[in-house]
Amino acid sequence: MKAFATTCVLVGALLGSTVLIAQDADKDRTHPIAFVKDSAITTKIKTKLAAEHLTSVGRIHVDTDQDGVVWLTGSARSQEAIDKAVSIARDTEHVKSVHSDLEIKQDD
C-alpha cells in the first residue's frame, strides 16, 4: 500500500508539472503545444467549410492566433457563402472572435 501511495504522489507531481509547462507554452505560440491548439481550431474550421461545399477550401484561408481569434482571407462566390464561412468559424469550439477579409469573386 505504501508503494501505491508513493506512486500516486509521483504521478501527481509529474502531472502538475505538465500542466504548468502547458500553461507557459500557451503564452508562446512558437511552442509545440500552443501551435497544436491553434492548428486544431484551424483544422476544425477547414473541415467544416469543406463539408458545406461552400467553395474550394483552397480559396478561403484560415488562420488562428494564440488567443483563439480566427482570420478568414481569400474569396468566395457570394455574400451568402462569406456569411456561412464566418458563421461556421464563430460556431467552432474555442473560437473567441472572427475577422473576415473575404471578398466576393466569381470564377473565370
N, C-alpha and C positions, 0 to 999 in steps of 0.2 A: 504494500500500500504506500510505503514511503517513496518507492521508486516512481509510482504513478503520480504522486503529488509533485515530486521534483520535475518530472517530465511536463506536467501541466504548467508549472511556473516557467520553465524554459520556453515552451511553446508560446505562452502568453507574452513573454518578454520579446521574443522574435517577432510576433505579430504586431505588437505595439511599435516596434522599431520600423516595421514595414509601412505601417500607417503614417508615421511621421515622415518617412522618406517620400511616400506618395504625395503627401500634402506639400512638401517642399518642391517636389518635381512638378506639381501642377502650376506653380508660380513661374517656372522656367520652361517655356514652350520647346526649347531645344532638348529637353529631357524626354526619353522614350515614352514614359508613362503619360505625360501631357500630350505628346504627339498622337499616341494611340487614341486617347479620349477624343481629341479634335477630329481625327480621321474617322472614328466610328460615327460621329454625328454626320460628317460629310457623306460617308458611305450610305448611311440610312436614307438621307435625303435623295441622293442619286438613284438609289434602288427604287424609292417611291416614285420619282419622276419617270423612270423607265417603265415602271408598271402601269402608269397612267397613259403612256404613249402620247404625251403632250407634244413632244418634239424629240429630236435626236438628243441624247444625253450629251453628246459632244458639243452642242451649241449652247447649252446652259452650263456655265462653270460655277461650281460650288466651293466655297472656302469657309472654314470655321476657325475663329480665333480662340484663344485660351479662355475667354470669358463666356463662350457659348454664343457669340454673335456670328451670324451667318451672312455671307456676302454672295449674292447671285449676280453674275455678269454674263454677258453674251446676248443672244437673241432668241425670240420665239416668234411663231407665226401670227399670233393675235394677242390682243389685250387680255382676252379670257385665259389664254394659256399662261400669260405672265401672272395673272391673278391667282391661277391654280398653283403655279410653282411657288409663289410666295406663301400661299395658304398651306401647302404641303410642308414647306420649311418651318413655318411657325408652329405647326401641329406636331413637329418631331420632338421627341423627348430630349431634354437638357438644352433646348434652344432658348436663349434669353431674348434675342431680338433678331430681326431680319432686315438687311439693307439690300434693296434691289436696284441694280443698274441695268436691268434687262431692257432691250429695245425690240420693237416690232420690226421684223424683217421677213419679207416674203422670199420664198425660194426662187432662184433664177431659172 
